[in-house]
């Protein structure tokens, strides 16, 4: 590989036959053909066979294999075939599901894949990073993730964190100059940048020298490690539950086996009894259904503009109790338009500004020169605050590119949200002037002079008061105010440093409107009803932030707005005490965000935090749910977040929380459905064993129900749409378990009701013979569980949920019914599933006994609905009376 660090950058440009204008269409195509896409070769994925075989590691499968062996020994060959078929089918389903999940994760990853800004054909364009080719002119800015290796050709204070390559956690200052050495370590190649590192500060232009596997990181990580998706907390706790259940069942099975032997039942029959019990109890479909519901949920959320990068975030979203959101662009539209301009003690409309006025000319020119954005034919590139200034220039007939060509940039100190200033140096009006724009309060203290129509003079107390009052007046109506100043230099030789940002001459203020998003106010209301505290955290001025927060309902009577400096004075304990009453944090720096998140977390709240800047990454990681902005966010913030909003919209966060809650609720209902069904099977088998009755079900019957007829309704429950009152409940606590005592009680009770009717059918059949008894018990249990699918769609009665509002649940019921009737009536299936031929009245009784548990459960729900609606209407009356008496 060439040593680009020891070549002058011009030579590197020649090498790739490119100028700083970028590659032409033709070169681009040639280079793409020659070097291919900018991608690392991924680790080899597991083969289909490997995945298929790994399905047999399960404890359940071992039990099933034991059941198949025992069936074979007892001479029930059909059972053996069915069980083996089930094992294979189950493994096949597992394999398909594995690849589906992988596919959907891949497509989510593709949605959140990084972008790069480049010059091509003289134009600045944004492209997916994988389309970078050697020779491309890459634009790097703070917050960017570098995705190719390159030689720096222009540098403005670029600092890069290369820890992923060198292990060095401090950022490195970069340079343009050639390094005349033969061999140097990567960390010392200061005129180069490397793929996989992060821009922490500054700006630079780079010519790409290596992409894909030809980068330094490509050489090290010859095969990139695929990061394995960790199990979500819910999956872990369910796995844990399944394991404990399996052990418990094993013990009970041994007891049942012993009891049967003691009663004199022969060995093999006793064994079959124990196996049937084990098969009845183990929730075979549980973990795959949870994964399917989570995966379907993330797909739905992606369609609704929230890309959930990790499955575990779905559950976290549902329990969020505090949302800390940026203002600009998330709660507001980020469509900035300049309104009033203040200079020389005059406040005028931006468009009416007269550039013949010397002060106005300086101010407007400064706003376009100290600015990196462009706006052409409706295509706006750059920070919306800066675009607004460029657009103002257009209205006043100034073309930004022409102006920037005339007064080239001789130096700069880029904007960063800690310092809240940006400065650039130009030869303007035959003088070397550094223009600075930034936060009003940061700049005001550094001003010593003022430019007026009658020349430059020392700034007076009165001037400052006028400026302060104007800022207040503009901010109070929610306008964002930027201050502008300049400083004169003797020469342009020395590089600009932070120490130069002092001793300014004031030019003026430019205010711009950034209206709240239309949907913000409603989303904030939804949050509050849902028991979620919305908090605004912004770099903007306190008065502007408070005005917007009031408009959308975040700042209410009794709430406080606090500035970054006040926050610094508070101890962690004080912050924790007060955090509940602070709704707006203004003029904060990214590191304040971490303290705010921690303060809430110490109060056991679950915090979602938005962020877009390079310095937001630690806060995004600290938050329970880190949310990055898809449109305006830096690559670094997207990398650190667990959710990316493709529309940057606060309302999308609230929608995602609702989706998260709904998914959690649906999973809970699916679990309830599966486990109460299992409970009914277990109770029936246990009863038969204790009462020395023949075995009510064969292992194949239970497998048929657990794996076939139960799975579809469970998925249908998982796809239940959100109910209207979903956002009326308070968030569930950090430590609440999905298998709460109430849920377990309901599972046991509903299981008991179904098993009573199953046993009633069993007794009825036993009067004829054992085979008819077991057929009736099996069919009743199967059908009752299919009906039960409707009961588990929600806590309320099926009539308040809407009998027909979930078509999947009817489809699942229909398929289950079809399968059951096929087993009952098709001779081939009858022998395979060991069922007897039934009479018409027996079938009638099966339908009746299967339907009655649902009738009972629904009647209980209707009564409960009535009681709770009575209670809530009484509470409303009491509240109204209280309100009236307060008014009185
Ligand atoms: P939020 O944190 O809600 O996104 P914000 O955009 O105001 O709000 P920052 O981008 O950190 O937050 O900006 C902080 C302050 O810095 C702004 O209020 C503004 O006064 C100033 N500022 C913003 N953009 C620029 C810029 N490009 N150049 C100079 N100053 C800027």
Boltz pocket constraint, residues with backbone or C-beta under 6 A from the ligand:
constraints:
  - pocket:
      binder: B
      contacts: [[A, 325], [A, 326], [A, 327], [A, 328], [A, 329], [A, 370], [A, 383], [A, 385], [A, 386], [A, 415], [A, 416], [A, 417], [A, 418], [A, 420], [A, 421], [A, 422], [A, 437], [A, 438], [A, 439], [A, 440], [A, 481], [A, 482], [A, 537], [A, 538], [A, 539], [A, 540], [A, 541], [A, 588]]
      max_distance: 6.0
